């Protein structure tokens, strides 16, 4: 199935046709940087008609693979904080319940030492969840794994055979990923056509068809129809020539003199330079924090930095920031993980 998003925040769930699993189900989502893999998946999780329970979401651009990583991440960040845990423990005697609680509280410190025990708890919890909900495991940027790591991952996944569970593999096909996931379903996020790009530009600036056509002709080859790449360039380059809602023709001479970036690194550098000092510090804080930041804390951070709250919808619209539900709370994070890594390493 092919999918594209004319609007990064467009609700794409009605276009998804992901089958309810009867057994372990592998789903491959392919898309290069900026095509919206995470957004695609987030929209599915938020809008699916099925009851879904995320047990694990690991980004292999940030971590090397190990079974203990997946198990400890799942237990510490998901299972230990879910309401299902209390019901799950009712299957055990009072003494066993207390022992399990104590062991869960000691994760991740003791996960490597007692990996088999924690893995079994993870498996049994997934089996328990599957009675009332679809357990979901998300493995992001698996193209970052080498052959040995990928095979170890596959061996670990085999533990869940027999459990109706969905595993999403998110991969950038432009890299060196050559492994066979043996997925039951595949989704390929495709680039915008030139007409879709023109529509995106017109809607983004709320401008005339003429202005949208001029920018499209000038930018399409450089953006390659990548929706987020286009959005970043619109905000950081063409936003200097065209105001939102402007219907008057833009300055074509200035546009022709504009040099558009060749790489994501150039785009990130331009975006970051256009932040003022306080804004740059906020994004640097988010990048080093890693995990999403609670909405209230983020707004308080902006207030302390004397950054107006109206910046939030602007950053969301530009694709610099994303609004997500994290452990049941409204949170913000840097939208693109590649941008986050670039800031962190700069």
C-alpha positions as CSV (number, residue, x, y, z in Angstrom):
1,X,0.0,0.0,0.0
2,X,1.3,3.5,-0.9
3,X,0.7,6.5,1.3
4,X,1.6,10.1,1.2
5,X,0.7,13.0,3.5
6,X,0.0,16.3,1.9
7,X,-0.3,17.7,5.4
8,X,2.2,16.3,8.0
9,X,-0.7,16.4,10.6
10,X,-3.3,15.0,8.2
11,X,-5.3,12.1,9.7
12,X,-4.2,9.2,7.6
13,X,-5.8,6.4,9.7
14,X,-8.8,5.9,7.3
15,X,-6.3,5.0,4.6
16,X,-4.7,2.3,6.7
17,X,-5.9,-1.3,6.4
18,X,-4.0,-3.2,9.0
19,X,-5.4,-6.6,9.8
20,X,-6.2,-7.7,13.3
21,X,-3.7,-10.5,14.0
22,X,-4.5,-14.1,14.8
23,X,-0.9,-14.7,15.5
24,X,2.4,-12.8,15.5
25,X,2.1,-10.3,12.7
26,X,5.0,-8.4,11.2
27,X,4.3,-5.1,9.5
28,X,7.0,-3.3,7.5
29,X,6.8,0.5,7.1
30,X,9.3,1.9,4.6
31,X,10.1,5.6,4.0
32,X,13.2,7.7,3.8
33,X,14.0,10.5,6.3
34,X,11.1,13.0,6.4
35,X,8.5,10.8,4.7
36,X,6.6,10.5,8.0
37,X,7.0,6.9,9.2
38,X,6.6,7.9,12.9
39,X,3.6,10.1,12.1
40,X,2.0,7.3,10.0
41,X,2.3,5.0,13.0
42,X,1.2,7.5,15.6
43,X,-1.9,8.2,13.6
44,X,-2.7,4.5,13.4
45,X,-2.2,4.0,17.2
46,X,-4.4,7.0,18.0
47,X,-7.1,6.4,15.5
48,X,-7.4,2.7,15.0
49,X,-10.8,1.1,15.7
50,X,-9.0,-1.7,17.5
51,X,-7.9,-1.6,21.1
52,X,-4.1,-1.3,21.0
53,X,-1.5,-1.5,23.8
54,X,2.1,-0.5,23.0
55,X,4.5,-2.7,24.9
56,X,7.7,-1.4,23.5
57,X,9.0,1.4,21.2
58,X,12.7,1.3,20.5
59,X,14.7,3.5,18.2
60,X,17.8,1.7,17.0
61,X,19.3,5.0,15.8
62,X,19.8,5.7,19.5
63,X,20.6,2.2,20.8
64,X,22.5,-0.8,19.7
65,X,20.4,-4.0,19.8
66,X,20.3,-6.3,22.8
67,X,17.5,-8.5,24.2
68,X,18.0,-6.9,27.6
69,X,17.5,-3.5,26.0
70,X,14.1,-4.4,24.6
71,X,13.0,-6.2,27.7
72,X,14.1,-3.6,30.2
73,X,12.8,-0.8,28.0
74,X,9.4,-2.4,27.8
75,X,9.2,-3.2,31.5
76,X,10.5,0.1,32.8
77,X,8.7,2.5,30.3
78,X,5.5,0.7,29.4
79,X,4.5,-2.4,31.5
80,X,5.3,-1.0,34.9
81,X,3.2,2.1,34.1
82,X,0.1,0.4,32.6
83,X,-3.2,-0.2,34.3
84,X,-3.2,-3.8,33.0
85,X,-0.4,-4.7,35.4
86,X,-2.6,-5.0,38.4
87,X,-5.0,-7.4,36.6
88,X,-2.1,-9.4,35.3
89,X,-0.7,-9.9,38.8
90,X,-4.1,-11.3,39.9
91,X,-3.1,-14.5,38.1
92,X,-0.5,-15.1,40.8
93,X,-0.5,-15.9,44.5
94,X,-0.1,-13.0,46.9
95,X,3.5,-14.1,47.6
96,X,4.3,-14.3,43.9
97,X,2.7,-10.9,43.3
98,X,4.9,-9.2,45.8
99,X,8.0,-10.9,44.4
100,X,7.1,-9.9,40.8
101,X,6.5,-6.3,42.0
102,X,9.9,-6.2,43.7
103,X,11.7,-7.6,40.6
104,X,9.9,-5.1,38.3
105,X,11.0,-2.3,40.5
106,X,14.6,-3.5,40.1
107,X,14.5,-3.3,36.4
108,X,16.6,-2.3,34.4
109,X,19.4,-2.6,36.9
110,X,19.0,-6.4,37.2
111,X,17.7,-7.1,33.8
112,X,20.9,-8.5,32.3
113,X,21.5,-10.7,35.3
114,X,18.0,-12.1,35.3
115,X,17.2,-11.7,31.6
116,X,15.4,-15.1,31.2
117,X,13.1,-14.2,34.1
118,X,12.3,-10.8,32.8
119,X,11.9,-12.1,29.2
120,X,9.3,-14.6,30.4
121,X,7.4,-12.0,32.3
122,X,7.4,-9.9,29.2
123,X,6.1,-12.8,27.1
124,X,3.4,-13.7,29.6
125,X,2.3,-10.1,30.0
126,X,1.9,-9.8,26.2
127,X,-0.1,-13.0,26.1
128,X,-2.3,-11.7,28.9
129,X,-2.8,-8.3,27.1
130,X,-3.8,-10.1,23.9
131,X,-7.0,-11.4,25.5
132,X,-8.5,-7.9,25.5
133,X,-6.2,-5.8,23.3
134,X,-3.7,-6.0,20.5
135,X,-0.2,-5.8,21.9
136,X,2.1,-3.7,19.8
137,X,5.9,-3.6,19.6
138,X,7.6,-0.9,17.5
139,X,11.1,-1.2,16.2
140,X,12.3,2.0,14.6
141,X,15.3,2.5,12.3
142,X,16.1,-1.2,12.1
143,X,18.2,-0.3,9.1
144,X,20.8,0.7,11.7
145,X,21.3,-2.9,12.7
146,X,24.0,-5.0,11.2
147,X,23.4,-8.6,10.1
148,X,24.3,-10.2,13.5
149,X,22.2,-7.8,15.5
150,X,19.2,-8.2,13.1
151,X,19.4,-12.0,13.4
152,X,19.5,-11.8,17.2
153,X,16.4,-9.5,17.0
154,X,14.6,-12.1,14.9
155,X,15.5,-14.8,17.4
156,X,14.0,-12.7,20.2
157,X,10.8,-12.0,18.2
158,X,10.2,-15.7,17.8
159,X,9.4,-15.8,21.5
160,X,6.0,-14.2,20.6
161,X,4.9,-16.8,18.1
162,X,1.4,-17.9,19.0
163,X,0.5,-14.5,20.5
164,X,-1.8,-12.2,18.4
165,X,0.7,-9.3,18.5
166,X,1.7,-6.7,16.0
167,X,5.3,-5.8,15.4
168,X,6.1,-2.7,13.3
169,X,9.4,-2.5,11.6
170,X,10.3,1.1,10.5
171,X,13.0,1.2,7.9
172,X,14.7,3.7,5.6
173,X,15.0,1.8,2.2
174,X,17.6,4.3,0.9
175,X,20.2,2.8,3.3
176,X,22.0,-0.5,3.3
177,X,19.1,-2.5,4.8
178,X,18.9,-5.8,2.9
179,X,17.4,-8.1,5.5
180,X,14.2,-10.1,4.9
181,X,11.6,-9.2,7.6
182,X,9.1,-11.7,6.2
183,X,6.4,-9.2,6.9
184,X,2.7,-10.0,6.5
185,X,1.9,-6.5,5.4
186,X,4.0,-3.7,3.9
187,X,3.4,0.0,3.7
188,X,5.6,2.2,1.4
189,X,5.4,6.0,2.0
190,X,5.8,7.6,-1.4
191,X,6.9,11.0,-2.4
192,X,4.6,13.9,-3.3
193,X,3.8,14.3,-7.0
194,X,4.6,17.8,-8.4
195,X,0.8,18.6,-8.2
196,X,0.6,17.5,-4.6
197,X,3.7,19.5,-3.7
198,X,2.0,22.6,-5.3
199,X,-1.1,22.0,-3.3
200,X,1.0,21.7,-0.1
201,X,2.8,25.0,-0.8
202,X,-0.5,26.8,-1.6
203,X,-2.1,25.5,1.6
204,X,1.0,26.1,3.7
205,X,1.3,29.8,2.8
206,X,-2.4,30.3,2.0
207,X,-1.2,32.0,-1.1
208,X,-2.2,32.3,-4.8
209,X,-1.9,29.5,-7.3
210,X,0.7,31.5,-9.2
211,X,3.0,31.9,-6.1
212,X,2.6,28.2,-5.3
213,X,3.5,27.2,-8.9
214,X,6.6,29.5,-8.9
215,X,7.9,27.9,-5.7
216,X,7.0,24.4,-6.9
217,X,9.0,24.9,-10.1
218,X,11.9,26.3,-8.2
219,X,12.0,23.7,-5.3
220,X,10.6,20.4,-6.5
221,X,13.8,18.8,-7.7
222,X,15.6,19.8,-4.5
223,X,12.9,18.5,-2.2
224,X,12.4,15.3,-4.2
225,X,8.8,15.3,-3.2
226,X,9.7,14.6,0.4
227,X,6.9,16.2,2.5
228,X,8.9,17.2,5.5
229,X,12.0,18.3,3.5
230,X,9.6,20.5,1.6
231,X,8.1,21.9,4.8
232,X,11.4,22.7,6.3
233,X,12.5,24.5,3.1
234,X,9.3,26.4,2.9
235,X,9.6,27.7,6.4
236,X,13.4,28.4,6.4
237,X,13.9,29.7,2.9
238,X,10.7,30.7,1.1
239,X,9.2,32.1,4.3
240,X,11.7,34.9,3.9
241,X,10.1,35.9,0.6
242,X,6.4,35.1,1.2
243,X,4.2,36.0,4.1
244,X,1.3,33.8,5.2
245,X,-1.8,34.8,3.3
246,X,0.1,36.9,0.7
247,X,-1.7,36.9,-2.6
248,X,0.6,39.4,-4.3
249,X,3.3,37.9,-6.5
250,X,6.5,37.1,-4.7
251,X,9.9,38.6,-5.7
252,X,10.9,36.2,-8.5
253,X,14.4,37.8,-8.8
254,X,15.2,37.2,-5.2
255,X,13.9,33.6,-5.4
256,X,16.1,32.9,-8.4
257,X,19.1,34.1,-6.4
258,X,18.3,31.8,-3.6
259,X,20.5,28.7,-3.2
260,X,18.6,25.7,-1.8
261,X,20.2,23.1,0.4
262,X,21.5,19.8,-1.0
263,X,21.5,17.8,2.2
264,X,19.5,17.3,5.4
265,X,22.5,18.7,7.3
266,X,22.3,21.9,5.4
267,X,18.6,22.2,6.1
268,X,19.0,21.5,9.8
269,X,21.8,24.1,10.0
270,X,19.6,26.7,8.3
271,X,16.6,26.0,10.5
272,X,18.7,26.1,13.7
273,X,20.5,29.4,12.7
274,X,17.1,31.0,12.4
275,X,16.2,30.3,16.0
276,X,17.1,33.0,18.4
277,X,19.4,32.2,21.3
278,X,16.6,31.2,23.7
279,X,14.7,29.1,21.1
280,X,17.9,27.3,20.1
281,X,18.5,26.5,23.8
282,X,15.0,25.0,24.1
283,X,15.5,22.7,21.1
284,X,19.0,21.8,22.5
285,X,17.3,20.9,25.8
286,X,14.7,18.7,24.0
287,X,17.4,17.0,21.9
288,X,19.5,16.1,24.9
289,X,16.4,15.1,27.0
290,X,15.6,12.4,24.5
291,X,12.2,11.5,25.9
292,X,9.1,13.7,25.1
293,X,8.6,16.6,27.5
294,X,5.3,17.0,29.4
295,X,3.2,19.8,27.8
296,X,3.0,21.8,31.1
297,X,6.7,21.6,31.7
298,X,7.4,22.6,28.1
299,X,5.2,25.7,28.4
300,X,6.8,26.6,31.7
301,X,10.3,26.3,30.0
302,X,9.2,28.7,27.2
303,X,7.9,31.1,29.8
304,X,11.2,31.1,31.7
305,X,13.0,31.7,28.4
306,X,10.6,34.5,27.6
307,X,9.4,32.8,24.4
308,X,5.8,33.5,23.5
309,X,3.4,30.5,23.7
310,X,2.3,31.3,20.2
311,X,5.5,29.7,19.0
312,X,4.2,26.3,19.7
313,X,1.6,26.1,16.9
314,X,4.1,27.7,14.6
315,X,6.7,25.0,15.4
316,X,4.0,22.3,15.0
317,X,3.0,23.6,11.7
318,X,6.6,23.8,10.5
319,X,7.3,20.2,11.4
320,X,10.0,21.2,14.0
321,X,7.9,20.1,16.9
322,X,5.4,17.3,17.5
323,X,2.6,16.9,19.9
324,X,2.1,13.3,21.2
325,X,0.5,11.4,24.0
326,X,3.3,9.8,26.0
327,X,2.3,7.4,28.9
328,X,-1.1,9.0,28.8
329,X,0.1,12.6,29.1
330,X,0.2,15.3,26.4
331,X,3.8,15.9,25.5
332,X,6.1,17.7,23.0
333,X,9.2,16.4,21.3
334,X,11.4,17.3,18.3
335,X,9.4,16.0,15.3
336,X,12.3,14.5,13.3
337,X,14.7,12.1,15.1
338,X,17.4,13.0,12.5
339,X,17.0,16.7,13.5
340,X,17.2,15.8,17.1
341,X,20.5,13.8,16.5
342,X,21.9,16.7,14.5
343,X,21.2,19.2,17.3
344,X,22.6,16.8,19.9
345,X,25.8,16.3,18.0
346,X,26.3,19.9,17.0
